[in-house]
């Protein structure tokens, strides 16, 4: 293995100093990932759920058994919500706090990919790899969301980093132990963190086959000790939860333990209830969501194969792990694009030594140029058509977004065309960086405030409070997490997972107990024919749903809606 080169002695890519290049890249990453934080509330599908759970943790101090309203929330372990709650306790602002874990994870992943690539190859390759990862659409989009998957990506990448420091750059038992530990943190975050340990499979193969660039650690007890640390963060969460559930004897807590340990892991993988796709689903995600990184793969694949044939373990371990992960998720009938998000950093890592040569190839530059040009043309034409002609598809989209969305899209499209005109094919990679530097900050500074009222349900909840008055209590019927999260003033609810007809019966009994002081806020579909809409008040649309409010005089006596199941769409 080549000796480690300090950053101060590294050969820069385009400036005079590698340090200044790294600082400039860090500022660019903050621009792309961070601009807009604080300008919006949580948006569906998952953000309001986690933010609501985190807020209730802070308000009620129930940290081991997360709640969604009055009900327990057993779908995910609480680590992500703990961090959101901690971020709020540090900042005092939920609009900032709920997005900080994802931002920290995104910046951390970029730093880990850069540092590992620099240690394996050099500063120039590492900087290009980190930049390629940053401007890959799937990575940027997900890191700007406040969901569990960006944080999980951070833990898995940190685990991979620790393992590869030991297996390729070691021996370093400290890094091996940290890698195993953070794989366990990944499990306590979303179950599948254990998949980071699949790196040991290609390592064992490479070691037995005497591959090059491989560390050969000795000491069997140290392997066992490192792997034992994998269980520490899992037990640190599980033991207090299990003891608390056993001590209080609460049947709901027992059901929570059963679901979180088995229903959301083994059962969900083997027999999912949604998101069914073919075994080749992820190939489409790689081809389109991974743009522009995916444009490099036709040239990268044969180059990787040549290095694999040379028995270079620096390529086998990350690529072998990525293939194993891809196969694992492809076998399950339930698939989502975020499942293969952890593959992206390792793909960028093994692209690192190829990038200086690939980005000089005319075919690569032409592909990136065409992508930027097509996005600029498509955005400009679609926005201009929508503004001038108001076609049906544009009107329908405006109803669920905002009529001014077209001006944002037009601005992005024109910026893309200007960038293409300035950079042309010769500097197409720089053109895509500039396009990202325009697209994501515009989305944060302009798009977030413009779309927030509808997407977060803030507008309808403000109107609901205006209708009810400041003192009345609003009962939420067939509600979504964003309704409770954005509710203004005193509210109550009648369960989330409970079927609508049961919620309706409870809500009407509650309403009639104090008819002058209470209102019901309800999803249109949940009212059925049991509410006289002539006596009800239409509140508005949010997230493509119609919402109403009514008092006791609008209730049809003896009527119960016939809806059987809750609305599952977000």
Secondary structure as the mmCIF struct_conf table of DSSP 4:
data_model
#
loop_
_struct_conf.conf_type_id
_struct_conf.id
_struct_conf.beg_label_comp_id
_struct_conf.beg_label_asym_id
_struct_conf.beg_label_seq_id
_struct_conf.end_label_comp_id
_struct_conf.end_label_asym_id
_struct_conf.end_label_seq_id
HELX_LH_PP_P HELX_LH_PP_P1 UNK A 2 UNK A 6
HELX_RH_3T_P HELX_RH_3T_P1 UNK A 7 UNK A 9
BEND BEND1 UNK A 10 UNK A 10
HELX_LH_PP_P HELX_LH_PP_P2 UNK A 11 UNK A 12
BEND BEND2 UNK A 13 UNK A 16
HELX_RH_AL_P HELX_RH_AL_P1 UNK A 18 UNK A 34
TURN_TY1_P TURN_TY1_P1 UNK A 35 UNK A 38
BEND BEND3 UNK A 39 UNK A 39
TURN_TY1_P TURN_TY1_P2 UNK A 44 UNK A 46
HELX_RH_AL_P HELX_RH_AL_P2 UNK A 47 UNK A 60
BEND BEND4 UNK A 64 UNK A 65
STRN STRN1 UNK A 67 UNK A 68
TURN_TY1_P TURN_TY1_P3 UNK A 69 UNK A 70
STRN STRN2 UNK A 71 UNK A 72
BEND BEND5 UNK A 75 UNK A 76
BEND BEND6 UNK A 78 UNK A 78
HELX_RH_AL_P HELX_RH_AL_P3 UNK A 79 UNK A 91
BEND BEND7 UNK A 92 UNK A 92
HELX_RH_AL_P HELX_RH_AL_P4 UNK A 94 UNK A 120
BEND BEND8 UNK A 121 UNK A 121
HELX_RH_AL_P HELX_RH_AL_P5 UNK A 123 UNK A 134
TURN_TY1_P TURN_TY1_P4 UNK A 135 UNK A 135
HELX_RH_AL_P HELX_RH_AL_P6 UNK A 137 UNK A 143
TURN_TY1_P TURN_TY1_P5 UNK A 144 UNK A 144
BEND BEND9 UNK A 145 UNK A 145
BEND BEND10 UNK A 147 UNK A 147
HELX_RH_AL_P HELX_RH_AL_P7 UNK A 148 UNK A 167
TURN_TY1_P TURN_TY1_P6 UNK A 168 UNK A 169
HELX_RH_AL_P HELX_RH_AL_P8 UNK A 173 UNK A 190
BEND BEND11 UNK A 191 UNK A 191
HELX_RH_3T_P HELX_RH_3T_P2 UNK A 192 UNK A 198
HELX_RH_AL_P HELX_RH_AL_P9 UNK A 199 UNK A 208
TURN_TY1_P TURN_TY1_P7 UNK A 209 UNK A 210
STRN STRN3 UNK A 212 UNK A 212
BEND BEND12 UNK A 213 UNK A 213
HELX_RH_AL_P HELX_RH_AL_P10 UNK A 220 UNK A 228
TURN_TY1_P TURN_TY1_P8 UNK A 229 UNK A 229
HELX_RH_AL_P HELX_RH_AL_P11 UNK A 230 UNK A 248
HELX_RH_AL_P HELX_RH_AL_P12 UNK A 251 UNK A 258
HELX_RH_PI_P HELX_RH_PI_P1 UNK A 259 UNK A 263
TURN_TY1_P TURN_TY1_P9 UNK A 264 UNK A 265
HELX_RH_AL_P HELX_RH_AL_P13 UNK A 266 UNK A 270
BEND BEND13 UNK A 271 UNK A 271
BEND BEND14 UNK A 273 UNK A 274
STRN STRN4 UNK A 276 UNK A 276
TURN_TY1_P TURN_TY1_P10 UNK A 279 UNK A 280
HELX_RH_AL_P HELX_RH_AL_P14 UNK A 281 UNK A 284
HELX_RH_PI_P HELX_RH_PI_P2 UNK A 285 UNK A 289
TURN_TY1_P TURN_TY1_P11 UNK A 290 UNK A 292
HELX_RH_3T_P HELX_RH_3T_P3 UNK A 293 UNK A 296
HELX_RH_AL_P HELX_RH_AL_P15 UNK A 297 UNK A 309
TURN_TY1_P TURN_TY1_P12 UNK A 310 UNK A 311
STRN STRN5 UNK A 312 UNK A 312
HELX_RH_AL_P HELX_RH_AL_P16 UNK A 313 UNK A 331
BEND BEND15 UNK A 332 UNK A 333
STRN STRN6 UNK A 334 UNK A 334
HELX_RH_3T_P HELX_RH_3T_P4 UNK A 337 UNK A 340
HELX_RH_AL_P HELX_RH_AL_P17 UNK A 341 UNK A 358
TURN_TY1_P TURN_TY1_P13 UNK A 359 UNK A 360
BEND BEND16 UNK A 361 UNK A 361
HELX_RH_AL_P HELX_RH_AL_P18 UNK A 362 UNK A 389
HELX_RH_AL_P HELX_RH_AL_P19 UNK A 392 UNK A 400
BEND BEND17 UNK A 401 UNK A 401
TURN_TY1_P TURN_TY1_P14 UNK A 403 UNK A 404
HELX_RH_AL_P HELX_RH_AL_P20 UNK A 405 UNK A 423
TURN_TY1_P TURN_TY1_P15 UNK A 424 UNK A 427
HELX_RH_AL_P HELX_RH_AL_P21 UNK A 428 UNK A 442
HELX_RH_PI_P HELX_RH_PI_P3 UNK A 443 UNK A 447
HELX_RH_AL_P HELX_RH_AL_P22 UNK A 448 UNK A 455
TURN_TY1_P TURN_TY1_P16 UNK A 456 UNK A 456
BEND BEND18 UNK A 457 UNK A 457
HELX_RH_AL_P HELX_RH_AL_P23 UNK A 458 UNK A 468
BEND BEND19 UNK A 470 UNK A 471
STRN STRN7 UNK A 473 UNK A 477
BEND BEND20 UNK A 478 UNK A 478
HELX_RH_AL_P HELX_RH_AL_P24 UNK A 481 UNK A 486
BEND BEND21 UNK A 489 UNK A 490
STRN STRN8 UNK A 491 UNK A 493
BEND BEND22 UNK A 496 UNK A 498
HELX_RH_AL_P HELX_RH_AL_P25 UNK A 500 UNK A 513
TURN_TY1_P TURN_TY1_P17 UNK A 514 UNK A 517
STRN STRN9 UNK A 518 UNK A 523
HELX_RH_AL_P HELX_RH_AL_P26 UNK A 524 UNK A 527
TURN_TY1_P TURN_TY1_P18 UNK A 528 UNK A 529
BEND BEND23 UNK A 530 UNK A 530
STRN STRN10 UNK A 531 UNK A 531
TURN_TY1_P TURN_TY1_P19 UNK A 533 UNK A 535
BEND BEND24 UNK A 536 UNK A 536
STRN STRN11 UNK A 537 UNK A 542
TURN_TY1_P TURN_TY1_P20 UNK A 543 UNK A 544
STRN STRN12 UNK A 545 UNK A 550
HELX_RH_3T_P HELX_RH_3T_P5 UNK A 552 UNK A 554
STRN STRN13 UNK A 555 UNK A 555
HELX_LH_PP_P HELX_LH_PP_P3 UNK A 556 UNK A 556
TURN_TY1_P TURN_TY1_P21 UNK A 557 UNK A 558
BEND BEND25 UNK A 565 UNK A 565
#
